[in-house]
Amino acid sequence: MIRCLIFDLDGTLVNAYPAVVSSVNYTLESLGFPKKTAYQIKRAVGWGDRQLMAQFVGEKLADQAIKLYRPHHQQALAKGVRFLPGALDLLKWAHAQGLKVAIATNRPEMFTLVILQGLNATDHFDQICCADKAKEPKPHPAMLLEICRRLKVKKHEVLFVGDMTIDLNCGANAGIRTVGIPTGSNKKKELKELKPYKIIDKLNQLKQVIALTNKGDLRKETA
């Protein structure tokens, strides 16, 4: 039976891309680089903010870039983040069902908390695990396994939901059933190529995935 849901944050539960685009282009302009399109930036996210900037300014300027990016981004996040359609209702439903709910994100903790506090959403999560507080970022399985340990759930009792190939690879590395949703940086075709447990188009479809998974597990247990 599914007892725990772990979500990626950006592109899965929230839309923070406007804030990311604003901060990246502010940083690029400050360093004398041309602006990037929203699509180019969206396709580059997911690996942490330093690596994001390194993709555009190079490794030698990455540390300088991140010193510009982070203060600007803290302000941008306070205004430019919204729940994706169905996200808040799904979180409320999950708690009503007695499910544990967690976040595993490659965002630094400080920005993750800015987002959740701005949305008044911190209380919706039993655990929040961020890359700068973990042994390794995604796609390494460390964050998922740490959440399982903290919440005292077994891997077969968990579904992990993410919008990027990095999330699907992370779930596979952890041995946890992973659900892909093409609402973020990767296209549905890219997610399908990794053959995750399920692909959904909308967050509310996760309820059906949970129901069918629990029925399957129940049949297995009683066979």
Backbone hydrogen bonds, N-H to C=O, Kabsch-Sander energy under -0.5 kcal/mol:
donor,donor_aa,acceptor,acceptor_aa,energy
3,R,157,E,-2.8
4,C,157,E,-1.9
5,L,100,K,-2.9
6,I,159,L,-2.7
7,F,102,A,-2.7
8,D,161,V,-2.5
11,G,14,V,-2.8
12,T,9,L,-1.4
13,L,9,L,-2.6
14,V,9,L,-2.0
15,N,82,R,-3.1
16,A,14,V,-0.7
19,A,80,G,-0.6
20,V,16,A,-2.0
21,V,17,Y,-3.0
22,S,18,P,-2.2
23,S,19,A,-2.1
24,V,20,V,-2.8
25,N,21,V,-2.4
26,Y,22,S,-1.9
27,T,23,S,-2.1
28,L,24,V,-2.7
29,E,25,N,-2.4
30,S,26,Y,-2.1
31,L,27,T,-1.5
32,G,29,E,-1.3
33,F,28,L,-3.3
41,I,37,T,-2.1
42,K,38,A,-2.6
43,R,39,Y,-2.2
44,A,40,Q,-0.5
44,A,41,I,-1.1
45,V,41,I,-0.8
45,V,42,K,-0.7
52,L,48,G,-1.8
53,M,49,D,-2.2
54,A,50,R,-2.4
55,Q,51,Q,-1.5
56,F,52,L,-0.6
56,F,53,M,-1.1
57,V,53,M,-2.5
58,G,54,A,-1.8
61,L,58,G,-0.6
62,A,58,G,-0.5
62,A,59,E,-0.8
63,D,59,E,-0.5
65,A,61,L,-2.7
66,I,62,A,-2.4
67,K,63,D,-1.2
68,L,64,Q,-0.9
68,L,65,A,-0.7
69,Y,65,A,-2.8
70,R,66,I,-2.3
72,H,68,L,-1.2
73,H,69,Y,-2.8
74,Q,70,R,-2.2
75,Q,71,P,-1.2
76,A,72,H,-2.3
77,L,73,H,-2.7
78,A,74,Q,-0.8
79,K,76,A,-1.2
80,G,76,A,-2.2
82,R,15,N,-1.3
84,L,13,L,-2.9
87,A,84,L,-2.2
90,L,86,G,-2.1
91,L,87,A,-2.3
92,K,88,L,-2.3
93,W,89,D,-2.4
94,A,90,L,-2.6
95,H,91,L,-1.9
96,A,92,K,-2.0
97,Q,93,W,-1.6
98,G,95,H,-1.4
99,L,94,A,-2.6
100,K,3,R,-2.8
102,A,5,L,-2.5
103,I,127,Q,-1.8
104,A,7,F,-2.5
105,T,129,C,-2.3
112,T,108,P,-2.0
113,L,109,E,-2.6
114,V,110,M,-1.5
115,I,111,F,-2.2
116,L,112,T,-2.5
117,Q,113,L,-2.8
118,G,114,V,-2.1
119,L,115,I,-1.5
120,N,117,Q,-1.1
121,A,116,L,-3.3
122,T,116,L,-0.6
124,H,121,A,-1.9
125,F,122,T,-1.6
126,D,101,V,-3.3
127,Q,101,V,-1.1
129,C,103,I,-2.7
130,C,128,I,-0.5
131,A,105,T,-1.3
131,A,107,R,-0.8
133,K,130,C,-1.7
134,A,131,A,-1.2
140,H,137,P,-1.8
143,M,140,H,-0.5
145,L,141,P,-2.4
146,E,142,A,-2.3
147,I,143,M,-2.2
148,C,144,L,-2.2
149,R,145,L,-2.0
150,R,146,E,-2.7
151,L,147,I,-2.6
152,K,148,C,-0.8
153,V,148,C,-2.0
157,E,154,K,-2.1
158,V,155,K,-1.5
159,L,4,C,-1.9
160,F,177,R,-2.4
161,V,6,I,-2.9
162,G,179,V,-2.2
167,D,164,M,-0.7
168,L,164,M,-1.8
169,N,165,T,-2.6
170,C,166,I,-1.7
171,G,167,D,-2.7
172,A,168,L,-2.2
173,N,169,N,-2.5
174,A,170,C,-1.7
175,G,171,G,-0.9
175,G,172,A,-0.6
176,I,171,G,-2.5
177,R,158,V,-0.5
179,V,160,F,-3.3
180,G,178,T,-0.5
180,G,198,K,-2.6
181,I,162,G,-1.7
183,T,181,I,-1.8
186,N,163,D,-0.9
191,L,187,K,-1.9
192,K,188,K,-2.8
193,E,189,K,-1.6
194,L,191,L,-1.3
195,K,192,K,-2.0
197,Y,178,T,-1.4
198,K,178,T,-1.2
200,I,180,G,-2.6
203,L,85,P,-0.5
205,Q,202,K,-1.5
206,L,203,L,-2.1
207,K,204,N,-1.0
209,V,205,Q,-1.6
210,I,206,L,-2.5
211,A,207,K,-2.3
212,L,208,Q,-2.8
213,T,209,V,-2.3
214,N,210,I,-2.6
215,K,211,A,-2.0
216,G,212,L,-2.3
217,D,213,T,-2.6
218,L,214,N,-2.3
219,R,215,K,-2.4
220,K,216,G,-1.9
221,E,217,D,-2.4
222,T,218,L,-1.9
223,A,219,R,-0.8
223,A,220,K,-0.5
